[in-house]
Amino acid sequence: MQMIGSSHFQNDTQEFIRKSLSSPFYVVGRFFLLFSHWLKTLFVWSSFC
């Protein structure tokens, strides 16, 4: 019996790849949001020290 979670994850990955191929700006935006959030957290922590 195949695990339902793994197939669902595969579908999500394929969907994500399709989205990223159709719109690279989507991926760039996601990475930019993550990066800016990480920078903000780093800045806050460095100011506390």
N, CA, C and O atoms as CSV, one atom per row, in Angstrom:
chain,resi,resn,atom,element,x,y,z
A,1,MET,N,N,0.844,-1.202,0.000
A,1,MET,CA,C,0.000,0.000,0.000
A,1,MET,C,C,0.879,1.253,0.000
A,1,MET,O,O,1.793,1.392,0.813
A,2,GLN,N,N,0.584,2.141,-0.917
A,2,GLN,CA,C,1.399,3.352,-1.040
A,2,GLN,C,C,0.980,4.368,0.016
A,2,GLN,O,O,-0.202,4.517,0.328
A,3,MET,N,N,1.978,5.064,0.559
A,3,MET,CA,C,1.674,6.088,1.561
A,3,MET,C,C,1.030,7.292,0.888
A,3,MET,O,O,1.496,7.760,-0.151
A,4,ILE,N,N,-0.047,7.789,1.492
A,4,ILE,CA,C,-0.780,8.914,0.895
A,4,ILE,C,C,0.047,10.192,0.994
A,4,ILE,O,O,0.023,11.025,0.088
A,5,GLY,N,N,0.784,10.345,2.105
A,5,GLY,CA,C,1.553,11.564,2.317
A,5,GLY,C,C,2.634,11.766,1.272
A,5,GLY,O,O,2.859,12.882,0.805
A,6,SER,N,N,3.314,10.661,0.902
A,6,SER,CA,C,4.417,10.791,-0.038
A,6,SER,C,C,3.919,11.204,-1.424
A,6,SER,O,O,4.530,12.044,-2.085
A,7,SER,N,N,2.802,10.606,-1.858
A,7,SER,CA,C,2.261,10.958,-3.171
A,7,SER,C,C,1.771,12.404,-3.170
A,7,SER,O,O,1.917,13.121,-4.160
A,8,HIS,N,N,1.187,12.822,-2.044
A,8,HIS,CA,C,0.720,14.199,-1.936
A,8,HIS,C,C,1.908,15.158,-2.007
A,8,HIS,O,O,1.835,16.209,-2.643
A,9,PHE,N,N,2.998,14.782,-1.347
A,9,PHE,CA,C,4.204,15.606,-1.365
A,9,PHE,C,C,4.773,15.688,-2.773
A,9,PHE,O,O,5.235,16.747,-3.198
A,10,GLN,N,N,4.741,14.568,-3.502
A,10,GLN,CA,C,5.226,14.562,-4.881
A,10,GLN,C,C,4.397,15.500,-5.744
A,10,GLN,O,O,4.934,16.224,-6.583
A,11,ASN,N,N,3.080,15.484,-5.532
A,11,ASN,CA,C,2.196,16.366,-6.299
A,11,ASN,C,C,2.517,17.827,-5.991
A,11,ASN,O,O,2.557,18.662,-6.894
A,12,ASP,N,N,2.745,18.132,-4.713
A,12,ASP,CA,C,3.076,19.494,-4.323
A,12,ASP,C,C,4.393,19.932,-4.958
A,12,ASP,O,O,4.519,21.062,-5.431
A,13,THR,N,N,5.371,19.028,-4.965
A,13,THR,CA,C,6.675,19.354,-5.547
A,13,THR,C,C,6.537,19.623,-7.038
A,13,THR,O,O,7.096,20.593,-7.551
A,14,GLN,N,N,5.791,18.763,-7.738
A,14,GLN,CA,C,5.589,18.954,-9.169
A,14,GLN,C,C,4.882,20.277,-9.442
A,14,GLN,O,O,5.228,20.991,-10.383
A,15,GLU,N,N,3.894,20.598,-8.620
A,15,GLU,CA,C,3.161,21.854,-8.770
A,15,GLU,C,C,4.086,23.043,-8.557
A,15,GLU,O,O,4.026,24.034,-9.286
A,16,PHE,N,N,4.957,22.927,-7.529
A,16,PHE,CA,C,5.899,23.996,-7.234
A,16,PHE,C,C,6.883,24.184,-8.387
A,16,PHE,O,O,7.199,25.313,-8.761
A,17,ILE,N,N,7.368,23.069,-8.951
A,17,ILE,CA,C,8.303,23.149,-10.072
A,17,ILE,C,C,7.624,23.800,-11.268
A,17,ILE,O,O,8.221,24.626,-11.960
A,18,ARG,N,N,6.372,23.422,-11.505
A,18,ARG,CA,C,5.636,24.006,-12.633
A,18,ARG,C,C,5.465,25.512,-12.434
A,18,ARG,O,O,5.622,26.292,-13.373
A,19,LYS,N,N,5.140,25.911,-11.199
A,19,LYS,CA,C,4.971,27.336,-10.902
A,19,LYS,C,C,6.283,28.082,-11.086
A,19,LYS,O,O,6.315,29.164,-11.671
A,20,SER,N,N,7.373,27.493,-10.580
A,20,SER,CA,C,8.667,28.168,-10.647
A,20,SER,C,C,9.138,28.297,-12.091
A,20,SER,O,O,9.785,29.280,-12.451
A,21,LEU,N,N,8.809,27.297,-12.923
A,21,LEU,CA,C,9.199,27.361,-14.325
A,21,LEU,C,C,8.360,28.394,-15.071
A,21,LEU,O,O,8.868,29.114,-15.930
A,22,SER,N,N,7.082,28.461,-14.738
A,22,SER,CA,C,6.196,29.398,-15.438
A,22,SER,C,C,6.428,30.826,-14.958
A,22,SER,O,O,6.271,31.775,-15.726
A,23,SER,N,N,6.804,30.980,-13.680
A,23,SER,CA,C,7.038,32.326,-13.163
A,23,SER,C,C,8.263,32.345,-12.239
A,23,SER,O,O,8.151,32.083,-11.042
A,24,PRO,N,N,9.439,32.659,-12.816
A,24,PRO,CA,C,10.657,32.739,-12.002
A,24,PRO,C,C,10.558,33.856,-10.969
A,24,PRO,O,O,11.199,33.796,-9.920
A,25,PHE,N,N,9.761,34.866,-11.265
A,25,PHE,CA,C,9.607,35.989,-10.333
A,25,PHE,C,C,8.989,35.512,-9.016
A,25,PHE,O,O,9.274,36.057,-7.949
A,26,TYR,N,N,8.139,34.486,-9.108
A,26,TYR,CA,C,7.518,33.911,-7.911
A,26,TYR,C,C,8.585,33.353,-6.978
A,26,TYR,O,O,8.555,33.595,-5.771
A,27,VAL,N,N,9.528,32.605,-7.547
A,27,VAL,CA,C,10.601,32.017,-6.743
A,27,VAL,C,C,11.509,33.114,-6.195
A,27,VAL,O,O,11.895,33.087,-5.027
A,28,VAL,N,N,11.845,34.078,-7.054
A,28,VAL,CA,C,12.704,35.178,-6.618
A,28,VAL,C,C,12.040,35.941,-5.481
A,28,VAL,O,O,12.697,36.334,-4.517
A,29,GLY,N,N,10.737,36.146,-5.602
A,29,GLY,CA,C,10.002,36.858,-4.555
A,29,GLY,C,C,10.014,36.091,-3.246
A,29,GLY,O,O,10.200,36.675,-2.179
A,30,ARG,N,N,9.815,34.786,-3.329
A,30,ARG,CA,C,9.828,33.959,-2.129
A,30,ARG,C,C,11.194,34.020,-1.444
A,30,ARG,O,O,11.282,34.190,-0.228
A,31,PHE,N,N,12.249,33.881,-2.235
A,31,PHE,CA,C,13.594,33.921,-1.674
A,31,PHE,C,C,13.902,35.296,-1.094
A,31,PHE,O,O,14.550,35.405,-0.053
A,32,PHE,N,N,13.434,36.345,-1.770
A,32,PHE,CA,C,13.664,37.701,-1.286
A,32,PHE,C,C,12.972,37.926,0.050
A,32,PHE,O,O,13.541,38.533,0.957
A,33,LEU,N,N,11.729,37.429,0.168
A,33,LEU,CA,C,10.997,37.552,1.431
A,33,LEU,C,C,11.726,36.819,2.549
A,33,LEU,O,O,11.899,37.355,3.644
A,34,LEU,N,N,12.155,35.583,2.267
A,34,LEU,CA,C,12.887,34.798,3.261
A,34,LEU,C,C,14.170,35.501,3.659
A,34,LEU,O,O,14.497,35.594,4.842
A,35,PHE,N,N,14.899,35.996,2.662
A,35,PHE,CA,C,16.187,36.634,2.909
A,35,PHE,C,C,16.027,37.907,3.728
A,35,PHE,O,O,16.800,38.150,4.655
A,36,SER,N,N,15.032,38.717,3.394
A,36,SER,CA,C,14.812,39.968,4.121
A,36,SER,C,C,14.403,39.674,5.558
A,36,SER,O,O,14.831,40.364,6.483
A,37,HIS,N,N,13.573,38.649,5.745
A,37,HIS,CA,C,13.142,38.256,7.091
A,37,HIS,C,C,14.352,37.783,7.908
A,37,HIS,O,O,14.489,38.106,9.088
A,38,TRP,N,N,15.219,37.013,7.252
A,38,TRP,CA,C,16.420,36.506,7.917
A,38,TRP,C,C,17.347,37.656,8.294
A,38,TRP,O,O,17.915,37.674,9.386
A,39,LEU,N,N,17.495,38.615,7.382
A,39,LEU,CA,C,18.339,39.786,7.650
A,39,LEU,C,C,17.790,40.585,8.818
A,39,LEU,O,O,18.542,41.042,9.678
A,40,LYS,N,N,16.466,40.751,8.843
A,40,LYS,CA,C,15.830,41.508,9.925
A,40,LYS,C,C,16.080,40.833,11.274
A,40,LYS,O,O,16.418,41.490,12.259
A,41,THR,N,N,15.906,39.509,11.298
A,41,THR,CA,C,16.128,38.756,12.538
A,41,THR,C,C,17.579,38.885,12.981
A,41,THR,O,O,17.861,39.090,14.161
A,42,LEU,N,N,18.487,38.763,12.036
A,42,LEU,CA,C,19.919,38.868,12.336
A,42,LEU,C,C,20.242,40.253,12.892
A,42,LEU,O,O,20.997,40.385,13.856
A,43,PHE,N,N,19.661,41.281,12.274
A,43,PHE,CA,C,19.906,42.663,12.707
A,43,PHE,C,C,19.397,42.890,14.135
A,43,PHE,O,O,20.071,43.510,14.958
A,44,VAL,N,N,18.198,42.375,14.410
A,44,VAL,CA,C,17.608,42.520,15.740
A,44,VAL,C,C,18.476,41.840,16.780
A,44,VAL,O,O,18.737,42.398,17.845
A,45,TRP,N,N,18.926,40.621,16.463
A,45,TRP,CA,C,19.749,39.877,17.421
A,45,TRP,C,C,21.091,40.568,17.645
A,45,TRP,O,O,21.593,40.599,18.769
A,46,SER,N,N,21.672,41.120,16.585
A,46,SER,CA,C,22.969,41.786,16.727
A,46,SER,C,C,22.831,43.073,17.523
A,46,SER,O,O,23.763,43.466,18.225
A,47,SER,N,N,21.694,43.730,17.426
A,47,SER,CA,C,21.476,44.958,18.184
A,47,SER,C,C,21.238,44.663,19.657
A,47,SER,O,O,21.537,45.490,20.518
A,48,PHE,N,N,20.692,43.471,19.948
A,48,PHE,CA,C,20.484,43.084,21.348
A,48,PHE,C,C,21.802,42.752,22.036
A,48,PHE,O,O,21.963,43.018,23.227
A,49,CYS,N,N,22.738,42.178,21.300
A,49,CYS,CA,C,24.009,41.763,21.895
A,49,CYS,C,C,24.851,42.967,22.306
A,49,CYS,O,O,25.955,42.800,22.825
